[in-house]
Amino acid sequence: MTTAATGIGSMPGDDARAYDEALRVVLGEVPDLVFLPELPGRGAGAHLTGRGLAVAEGLGADVQPAGWRLTDAVGADLRRARSLLAQDLDALEEQTQGYAGTLKVQVAGPWTLAATVEKPRGDKVLADHGARRDLAQALAEGVRAHVADVRRRVPGAARLVVQVDEPALVAVLGAGVPTASGFGRHRAVHPPEASAALGWVLDAIAGAGAEPWVHACAAGTPLDLLRGAGASGLAVDLDQVTAAGHDHLAEALESGGTVALGVVPTTEPGAVPSDGDVAERVLRWFDMLGLDPGALPGEVVVTPACGLAGATPGWARRALETSRRAAGHLS
């Protein structure tokens, strides 16, 4: 078994100076598995949905009172989202000269976008079978170009990972996404359709030469569906994993896949765990599953439980440091 440490993606801060500092923290604290920081504090264009639309190919969108909405033309908000992404990649390119480790970038998944973006005439994309198919395919096409751009900017990265974030997947599958009125819920999407659309995006990532991971930290996430759709890596909040989910994580490790375990608090707790405490928790998890870490062909990555946007800058740094030191103990 190999071990590493990284972050999920988001970091605290709301301006360009904070972004540069977040990137320096990432490069310093998790140098073996660097991730492209996301600072949602900068506004809608830097939130998960805005970043996903910035990557998707051939879509127009803008922010309305109810949130992001598809439009016939590219609006000012989508232009800003694309500009922020380009600026972040510029900073990454500048600060990773000569970098030769693993690099991870993140993008919102097709079902989270469908659950958070409205159609041109209102209500969520999720309500329209054809619209959600078109959105997933636009994202898949955009991801291909995004991977090529990242490779051009950081040519020395020995390994490129694209993490697809799907925090809304459980709600999509369980009819938990509210309608525009707020009085109803959108119909549940059946697992085969959910797997197919996610698979288009994951296949595009793999086809572009990168590793497709899926991050979903909601309780009850069907990890078998993610693996079946083509995810080579699974990123979870360990506290939210079900009994069946633990088995799927074990299967992923036994088949040579990657499991990113969210075991470090995202905000500073009253009792701060040491890196030894975190490593011990992971070892107890192996013991619970009857796994011998030394005999596993897969990779375990230690991470915070979720994104760090709500943390103080000091805790964000410490959470990544604790993750790195815990991974060192495990190795």
SEVEX-228872 format. One record per residue (C-alpha): residue in one letter; x, y, z; residue number from 1. Coordinates in nm, 4 decimals. Each point is the difference from the previous one (the first is absolute). Last residue first. Layout:
['A'; [X; Y; Z]; NUM],
...
END
This chain:
['S'; [0.3857; 0.4642; 0.5287]; 331],
['L'; [-0.2759; 0.0425; 0.2565]; 330],
['H'; [0.2079; 0.2383; 0.2102]; 329],
['G'; [0.0733; 0.2148; -0.3051]; 328],
['A'; [-0.3695; 0.0112; -0.0841]; 327],
['A'; [-0.0615; 0.1383; 0.3479]; 326],
['R'; [0.2662; 0.2677; -0.0558]; 325],
['R'; [-0.1577; 0.1086; -0.3275]; 324],
['S'; [-0.3542; 0.0114; 0.1394]; 323],
['T'; [0.1193; 0.1939; 0.3053]; 322],
['E'; [0.1716; 0.2537; -0.2262]; 321],
['L'; [-0.3137; 0.0363; -0.2116]; 320],
['A'; [-0.2143; 0.0584; 0.3087]; 319],
['R'; [0.2621; 0.2375; 0.1426]; 318],
['R'; [-0.0003; 0.2218; -0.3082]; 317],
['A'; [-0.3792; 0.0146; -0.0107]; 316],
['W'; [-0.0002; 0.0627; 0.3763]; 315],
['G'; [0.2173; 0.3080; -0.0332]; 314],
['P'; [-0.1925; 0.1362; -0.2968]; 313],
['T'; [-0.3202; -0.0299; 0.2048]; 312],
['A'; [-0.2316; -0.2726; -0.1205]; 311],
['G'; [-0.3275; 0.0388; -0.1903]; 310],
['A'; [0.1583; -0.0450; -0.3435]; 309],
['L'; [0.1816; -0.3143; 0.1185]; 308],
['G'; [-0.1718; -0.2604; -0.2178]; 307],
['C'; [-0.0988; -0.3399; 0.1382]; 306],
['A'; [0.1118; -0.2501; 0.2657]; 305],
['P'; [0.3598; 0.1207; -0.0266]; 304],
['T'; [0.2157; -0.2385; -0.1991]; 303],
['V'; [0.2112; -0.3169; 0.0314]; 302],
['V'; [0.0553; -0.1848; -0.3285]; 301],
['V'; [0.0070; -0.3796; -0.0014]; 300],
['E'; [0.1312; -0.1716; -0.3135]; 299],
['G'; [-0.0743; -0.3502; -0.1240]; 298],
['P'; [0.2031; -0.3212; -0.0241]; 297],
['L'; [-0.0816; -0.1009; 0.3593]; 296],
['A'; [0.2292; -0.2481; 0.1753]; 295],
['G'; [0.1715; 0.2412; 0.2381]; 294],
['P'; [-0.3315; 0.1529; 0.0995]; 293],
['D'; [-0.1338; -0.3382; 0.1192]; 292],
['L'; [-0.3767; 0.0301; -0.0130]; 291],
['G'; [-0.2449; -0.1562; 0.2459]; 290],
['L'; [-0.2539; 0.2778; -0.0547]; 289],
['M'; [0.0069; 0.1117; 0.3629]; 288],
['D'; [0.3797; -0.0308; -0.0001]; 287],
['F'; [0.0331; 0.2293; -0.2994]; 286],
['W'; [-0.2254; 0.2507; 0.1739]; 285],
['R'; [0.2078; -0.0278; 0.3169]; 284],
['L'; [0.3063; 0.0829; -0.2109]; 283],
['V'; [-0.1757; 0.3087; -0.1358]; 282],
['R'; [-0.0848; 0.1145; 0.3526]; 281],
['E'; [0.3577; -0.0579; 0.1132]; 280],
['A'; [0.1284; 0.2205; -0.2822]; 279],
['V'; [-0.2317; 0.2803; 0.1109]; 278],
['D'; [0.1032; -0.0295; 0.3637]; 277],
['G'; [0.3681; -0.0009; -0.0991]; 276],
['D'; [-0.0522; 0.3157; -0.2051]; 275],
['S'; [-0.1365; 0.1573; 0.3136]; 274],
['P'; [-0.3701; 0.0618; 0.0496]; 273],
['V'; [-0.1120; 0.3441; 0.1236]; 272],
['A'; [-0.2520; -0.0231; 0.2819]; 271],
['G'; [-0.2328; 0.2983; -0.0300]; 270],
['P'; [-0.0097; -0.0416; -0.3763]; 269],
['E'; [0.1552; 0.2315; -0.2614]; 268],
['T'; [-0.2026; -0.0145; -0.3180]; 267],
['T'; [0.0242; -0.2638; -0.2748]; 266],
['P'; [0.0793; -0.2793; 0.2450]; 265],
['V'; [0.2590; -0.2572; -0.1225]; 264],
['V'; [-0.1281; -0.3465; -0.1011]; 263],
['G'; [-0.1135; 0.0345; -0.3607]; 262],
['L'; [0.1322; -0.3234; -0.1494]; 261],
['A'; [0.1129; 0.0144; -0.3629]; 260],
['V'; [-0.0249; -0.3518; -0.1437]; 259],
['T'; [0.1997; -0.0833; -0.3112]; 258],
['G'; [-0.0385; -0.3151; -0.2073]; 257],
['G'; [0.2154; -0.3128; -0.0132]; 256],
['S'; [-0.2779; -0.2611; 0.0095]; 255],
['E'; [0.0388; -0.0606; 0.3749]; 254],
['L'; [-0.0218; 0.3737; 0.0638]; 253],
['A'; [-0.3266; 0.0339; -0.1946]; 252],
['E'; [-0.1443; -0.3102; 0.1659]; 251],
['A'; [0.0737; 0.1466; 0.3423]; 250],
['L'; [-0.1745; 0.3226; -0.0979]; 249],
['H'; [-0.3011; -0.1989; -0.1205]; 248],
['D'; [-0.0142; -0.1889; 0.3312]; 247],
['H'; [0.0119; 0.3254; 0.1958]; 246],
['G'; [-0.2860; 0.1297; -0.2149]; 245],
['A'; [-0.2182; -0.2967; 0.0911]; 244],
['A'; [0.0386; 0.0886; 0.3669]; 243],
['T'; [-0.0731; 0.3647; -0.0768]; 242],
['V'; [0.2616; 0.2735; -0.0436]; 241],
['Q'; [-0.0807; 0.3413; 0.1487]; 240],
['D'; [0.2681; 0.0102; 0.2713]; 239],
['L'; [0.2669; -0.0985; -0.2539]; 238],
['D'; [-0.0670; 0.3108; -0.2068]; 237],
['V'; [0.0651; -0.1384; -0.3468]; 236],
['A'; [0.2276; 0.0179; -0.3057]; 235],
['L'; [-0.0206; -0.2965; -0.2392]; 234],
['G'; [0.2637; -0.0563; -0.2694]; 233],
['S'; [-0.0060; -0.2004; -0.3240]; 232],
['A'; [-0.3531; 0.1217; -0.0701]; 231],
['G'; [-0.1452; -0.1727; -0.3063]; 230],
['A'; [-0.3781; 0.0132; 0.0320]; 229],
['G'; [0.0012; -0.3339; 0.1828]; 228],
['R'; [0.2332; 0.1429; 0.2626]; 227],
['L'; [-0.2353; 0.2916; 0.0589]; 226],
['L'; [-0.3047; -0.2279; 0.0099]; 225],
['D'; [0.1740; -0.2275; 0.2520]; 224],
['L'; [0.0659; 0.3040; 0.2158]; 223],
['P'; [-0.3719; 0.0630; 0.0402]; 222],
['T'; [0.0182; 0.3175; 0.2151]; 221],
['G'; [-0.1908; -0.0709; 0.3212]; 220],
['A'; [0.1234; 0.2944; 0.2007]; 219],
['A'; [0.1267; 0.2847; -0.2187]; 218],
['C'; [0.3771; 0.0227; -0.0533]; 217],
['A'; [0.0150; -0.0583; -0.3736]; 216],
['H'; [0.3357; 0.0429; -0.1735]; 215],
['V'; [0.0433; -0.1890; -0.3265]; 214],
['W'; [0.3409; -0.0763; -0.1482]; 213],
['P'; [0.0863; -0.0271; -0.3687]; 212],
['E'; [0.3713; -0.0415; -0.0755]; 211],
['A'; [0.1315; 0.1999; -0.2959]; 210],
['G'; [0.0976; -0.1028; -0.3530]; 209],
['A'; [-0.2627; 0.1920; -0.1967]; 208],
['G'; [-0.1986; -0.3209; -0.0474]; 207],
['A'; [-0.0038; -0.0490; 0.3767]; 206],
['I'; [-0.1530; 0.3441; 0.0512]; 205],
['A'; [-0.2495; -0.0473; -0.2839]; 204],
['D'; [-0.0956; -0.3414; 0.1408]; 203],
['L'; [-0.0661; 0.1608; 0.3396]; 202],
['V'; [-0.2260; 0.2620; -0.1590]; 201],
['W'; [-0.1993; -0.2446; -0.2088]; 200],
['G'; [-0.0134; -0.2400; 0.2973]; 199],
['L'; [-0.1744; 0.2583; 0.2155]; 198],
['A'; [-0.2747; 0.0128; -0.2608]; 197],
['A'; [-0.0230; -0.3805; -0.0205]; 196],
['S'; [0.0113; -0.0589; 0.3761]; 195],
['A'; [-0.2848; 0.2413; 0.0682]; 194],
['E'; [-0.2040; -0.1551; -0.2805]; 193],
['P'; [0.0548; -0.3514; 0.1378]; 192],
['P'; [-0.0665; 0.1217; 0.3574]; 191],
['H'; [-0.3494; 0.1385; -0.0681]; 190],
['V'; [-0.0417; 0.3735; 0.0427]; 189],
['A'; [-0.2504; 0.0827; 0.2723]; 188],
['R'; [-0.2780; 0.2380; -0.0893]; 187],
['H'; [0.0514; 0.3614; 0.0939]; 186],
['R'; [-0.1389; 0.1039; 0.3352]; 185],
['G'; [-0.2935; 0.2217; 0.0857]; 184],
['F'; [-0.0929; 0.3116; 0.1925]; 183],
['G'; [0.3195; 0.1965; -0.0638]; 182],
['S'; [-0.1579; 0.1704; -0.2970]; 181],
['A'; [0.3101; -0.0614; -0.2146]; 180],
['T'; [-0.0061; -0.3725; 0.0783]; 179],
['P'; [0.1966; -0.1353; 0.2950]; 178],
['V'; [0.2669; -0.2725; -0.0478]; 177],
['G'; [-0.0589; -0.2992; 0.2302]; 176],
['A'; [-0.1427; -0.2514; -0.2437]; 175],
['G'; [0.2396; -0.2666; 0.1344]; 174],
['L'; [0.2351; -0.0372; -0.2958]; 173],
['V'; [0.0398; 0.3752; -0.0455]; 172],
['A'; [0.0325; 0.0554; 0.3767]; 171],
['V'; [0.2772; -0.2619; 0.0194]; 170],
['L'; [0.1775; 0.1545; -0.2995]; 169],
['A'; [0.0012; 0.3550; 0.1345]; 168],
['P'; [0.3559; -0.0021; 0.1403]; 167],
['E'; [0.1400; -0.1278; -0.3321]; 166],
['D'; [0.3508; 0.1402; -0.0420]; 165],
['V'; [0.1988; -0.1466; -0.2910]; 164],
['Q'; [0.3691; -0.0182; 0.0907]; 163],
['V'; [0.2305; 0.0164; -0.3000]; 162],
['V'; [0.3404; -0.1576; 0.0705]; 161],
['L'; [0.3202; 0.0640; -0.1955]; 160],
['R'; [0.3177; -0.2028; 0.0505]; 159],
['A'; [0.3629; 0.0785; -0.0707]; 158],
['A'; [-0.0622; 0.3729; 0.0014]; 157],
['G'; [0.2862; 0.1407; -0.2065]; 156],
['P'; [-0.2179; 0.1569; -0.2673]; 155],
['V'; [-0.1786; 0.2321; 0.2421]; 154],
['R'; [-0.1610; 0.2601; -0.2286]; 153],
['R'; [-0.0393; -0.2232; -0.3025]; 152],
['R'; [-0.1321; -0.2844; 0.2135]; 151],
['V'; [-0.2525; 0.2342; 0.1622]; 150],
['D'; [-0.1212; 0.1177; -0.3410]; 149],
['A'; [-0.0359; -0.3570; -0.1316]; 148],
['V'; [-0.1968; -0.0980; 0.3106]; 147],
['H'; [-0.2310; 0.2992; -0.0444]; 146],
['A'; [-0.0597; -0.0814; -0.3674]; 145],
['R'; [-0.1127; -0.3512; 0.0867]; 144],
['V'; [-0.2028; 0.1312; 0.2937]; 143],
['G'; [-0.1934; 0.2292; -0.2324]; 142],
['E'; [-0.1253; -0.2871; -0.2120]; 141],
['A'; [-0.1142; -0.1941; 0.3053]; 140],
['L'; [-0.1679; 0.3097; 0.1429]; 139],
['A'; [-0.1880; 0.0629; -0.3240]; 138],
['Q'; [-0.1068; -0.3665; 0.0011]; 137],
['A'; [-0.1317; 0.0273; 0.3548]; 136],
['L'; [-0.1880; 0.3210; -0.0815]; 135],
['D'; [-0.1559; -0.1516; -0.3142]; 134],
['R'; [-0.1207; -0.3036; 0.1953]; 133],
['R'; [-0.1422; 0.2232; 0.2738]; 132],
['A'; [-0.1846; 0.2061; -0.2588]; 131],
['G'; [-0.1432; -0.3048; -0.1772]; 130],
['H'; [-0.1398; -0.1527; 0.3187]; 129],
['D'; [-0.1477; 0.3282; 0.1228]; 128],
['A'; [-0.0717; 0.0560; 0.3702]; 127],
['L'; [0.3669; -0.0290; 0.1009]; 126],
['V'; [0.0737; 0.3134; -0.2024]; 125],
['K'; [-0.1706; 0.1736; 0.2897]; 124],
['D'; [-0.3012; 0.2238; -0.0252]; 123],
['G'; [-0.0097; 0.3132; -0.2167]; 122],
['R'; [-0.0408; 0.0982; -0.3613]; 121],
['P'; [0.3690; -0.0182; -0.0937]; 120],
['K'; [0.0479; -0.3215; 0.2037]; 119],
['E'; [0.1255; 0.0373; 0.3541]; 118],
['V'; [0.3314; -0.1197; 0.1430]; 117],
['T'; [0.0413; -0.1567; 0.3468]; 116],
['A'; [-0.1359; -0.3543; -0.0377]; 115],
['A'; [0.1271; -0.0491; -0.3555]; 114],
['L'; [0.3420; 0.1295; 0.1075]; 113],
['T'; [0.0131; -0.2437; 0.2918]; 112],
['W'; [-0.1057; -0.2744; -0.2377]; 111],
['P'; [0.2641; 0.0782; -0.2623]; 110],
['G'; [0.2909; 0.0174; 0.2467]; 109],
['A'; [0.1654; 0.3192; 0.1184]; 108],
['V'; [0.3684; 0.0211; -0.0906]; 107],
['Q'; [0.3244; -0.0523; 0.1924]; 106],
['V'; [0.3698; 0.0040; -0.0878]; 105],
['K'; [0.2630; -0.2363; 0.1369]; 104],
['L'; [0.3754; 0.0004; -0.0709]; 103],
['T'; [0.2350; -0.2868; 0.0815]; 102],
['G'; [0.3729; 0.0709; 0.0188]; 101],
['A'; [0.2531; 0.1467; -0.2438]; 100],
['Y'; [-0.0088; 0.3755; 0.0605]; 99],
['G'; [0.2709; 0.1860; -0.1962]; 98],
['Q'; [-0.1943; 0.3267; -0.0114]; 97],
['T'; [-0.2997; -0.0541; 0.2270]; 96],
['Q'; [-0.0500; 0.3572; 0.1277]; 95],
['E'; [-0.0453; 0.1709; -0.3368]; 94],
['E'; [-0.2223; -0.2667; -0.1512]; 93],
['L'; [-0.2189; -0.0087; 0.3105]; 92],
['A'; [-0.0337; 0.3784; -0.0034]; 91],
['D'; [-0.1014; -0.0049; -0.3677]; 90],
['L'; [-0.2422; -0.2842; 0.0763]; 89],
['D'; [-0.1632; 0.2123; 0.2681]; 88],
['Q'; [-0.0230; 0.2946; -0.2381]; 87],
['A'; [-0.1611; -0.2208; -0.2660]; 86],
['L'; [-0.2545; -0.1293; 0.2518]; 85],
['L'; [-0.0779; 0.3540; 0.1135]; 84],
['S'; [-0.0463; 0.1129; -0.3613]; 83],
['R'; [-0.2309; -0.2899; -0.0752]; 82],
['A'; [-0.2174; 0.0853; 0.2993]; 81],
['R'; [0.0070; 0.3683; -0.0962]; 80],
['R'; [-0.1180; -0.0805; -0.3518]; 79],
['L'; [-0.2727; -0.2162; 0.1549]; 78],
['D'; [-0.1138; 0.2933; 0.2127]; 77],
['A'; [0.0053; 0.2436; -0.2924]; 76],
['G'; [-0.2290; -0.2183; -0.2076]; 75],
['V'; [0.0866; -0.2471; -0.2758]; 74],
['A'; [-0.2917; -0.0076; -0.2415]; 73],
['D'; [-0.3207; -0.2013; -0.0348]; 72],
['T'; [-0.0331; -0.0349; 0.3760]; 71],
['L'; [0.0314; -0.2760; 0.2616]; 70],
['R'; [-0.0798; 0.1128; 0.3528]; 69],
['W'; [0.2187; 0.0250; 0.3115]; 68],
['G'; [-0.1740; 0.1132; 0.3172]; 67],
['A'; [-0.3574; 0.0906; 0.0976]; 66],
['P'; [0.0584; 0.3749; -0.0402]; 65],
['Q'; [0.1696; -0.0666; -0.3366]; 64],
['V'; [0.3665; -0.0799; -0.0661]; 63],
['D'; [0.0952; -0.0493; -0.3637]; 62],
['A'; [0.0445; -0.2841; -0.2441]; 61],
['G'; [0.0941; -0.0816; -0.3585]; 60],
['L'; [0.1280; -0.3472; -0.0804]; 59],
['G'; [0.2402; -0.1194; -0.2712]; 58],
['E'; [0.2414; -0.2061; 0.2087]; 57],
['A'; [-0.0233; -0.0512; 0.3739]; 56],
['V'; [0.3034; 0.1199; 0.1978]; 55],
['A'; [-0.1391; 0.3375; 0.1080]; 54],
['L'; [-0.3335; -0.1687; 0.0723]; 53],
['G'; [0.1741; -0.2276; 0.2492]; 52],
['R'; [0.1839; 0.2885; 0.1626]; 51],
['G'; [-0.3251; 0.1930; 0.0415]; 50],
['T'; [-0.1696; -0.3004; 0.1580]; 49],
['L'; [0.2780; -0.0621; 0.2515]; 48],
['H'; [0.0305; 0.3653; 0.0975]; 47],
['A'; [0.2650; 0.2245; -0.1590]; 46],
['G'; [-0.2327; 0.1786; -0.2412]; 45],
['A'; [-0.2577; 0.0418; 0.2754]; 44],
['G'; [0.2329; 0.2073; 0.2174]; 43],
['R'; [0.3630; 0.0279; 0.1140]; 42],
['G'; [-0.0715; -0.1945; 0.3190]; 41],
['P'; [-0.0227; -0.3113; -0.2175]; 40],
['L'; [0.3818; -0.0192; 0.0056]; 39],
['E'; [0.1026; -0.3156; -0.1885]; 38],
['P'; [0.3535; -0.1340; 0.0336]; 37],
['L'; [0.1540; -0.2121; -0.2780]; 36],
['F'; [0.1254; -0.3121; 0.1755]; 35],
['V'; [0.3548; -0.1183; 0.0676]; 34],
['L'; [0.0504; -0.3679; 0.0737]; 33],
['D'; [0.3664; -0.0417; 0.0991]; 32],
['P'; [0.0436; 0.3573; 0.1216]; 31],
['V'; [-0.2847; -0.0109; 0.2539]; 30],
['E'; [0.1046; 0.2674; 0.2535]; 29],
['G'; [0.2260; 0.2333; -0.1967]; 28],
['L'; [-0.1685; -0.0093; -0.3385]; 27],
['V'; [-0.3436; 0.0276; 0.1624]; 26],
['V'; [0.1068; 0.2881; 0.2234]; 25],
['R'; [0.1545; 0.1857; -0.2949]; 24],
['L'; [-0.3241; -0.0480; -0.1945]; 23],
['A'; [-0.2040; 0.1376; 0.2879]; 22],
['E'; [0.2332; 0.3018; 0.0223]; 21],
['D'; [-0.0419; 0.0764; -0.3699]; 20],
['Y'; [-0.3759; -0.0314; 0.0385]; 19],
['A'; [-0.0083; 0.2284; 0.3040]; 18],
['R'; [0.1788; 0.2675; -0.2033]; 17],
['A'; [-0.2472; -0.0437; -0.2847]; 16],
['D'; [-0.3030; 0.0537; 0.2238]; 15],
['D'; [-0.2578; -0.1737; 0.2211]; 14],
['G'; [0.1759; -0.2491; 0.2236]; 13],
['P'; [-0.0447; -0.3430; 0.1552]; 12],
['M'; [0.0777; -0.3195; -0.1960]; 11],
['S'; [-0.2071; -0.2315; -0.2185]; 10],
['G'; [0.1448; -0.3069; -0.1687]; 9],
['I'; [-0.0204; -0.3342; 0.1800]; 8],
['G'; [0.3493; 0.0239; 0.1434]; 7],
['T'; [0.2929; -0.2360; -0.0435]; 6],
['A'; [0.1948; -0.2754; 0.1730]; 5],
['A'; [0.1851; -0.3060; -0.1255]; 4],
['T'; [0.0261; -0.3731; 0.0642]; 3],
['T'; [0.1035; -0.3062; -0.2004]; 2],
['M'; [-0.1177; -0.3484; 0.0799]; 1],
END
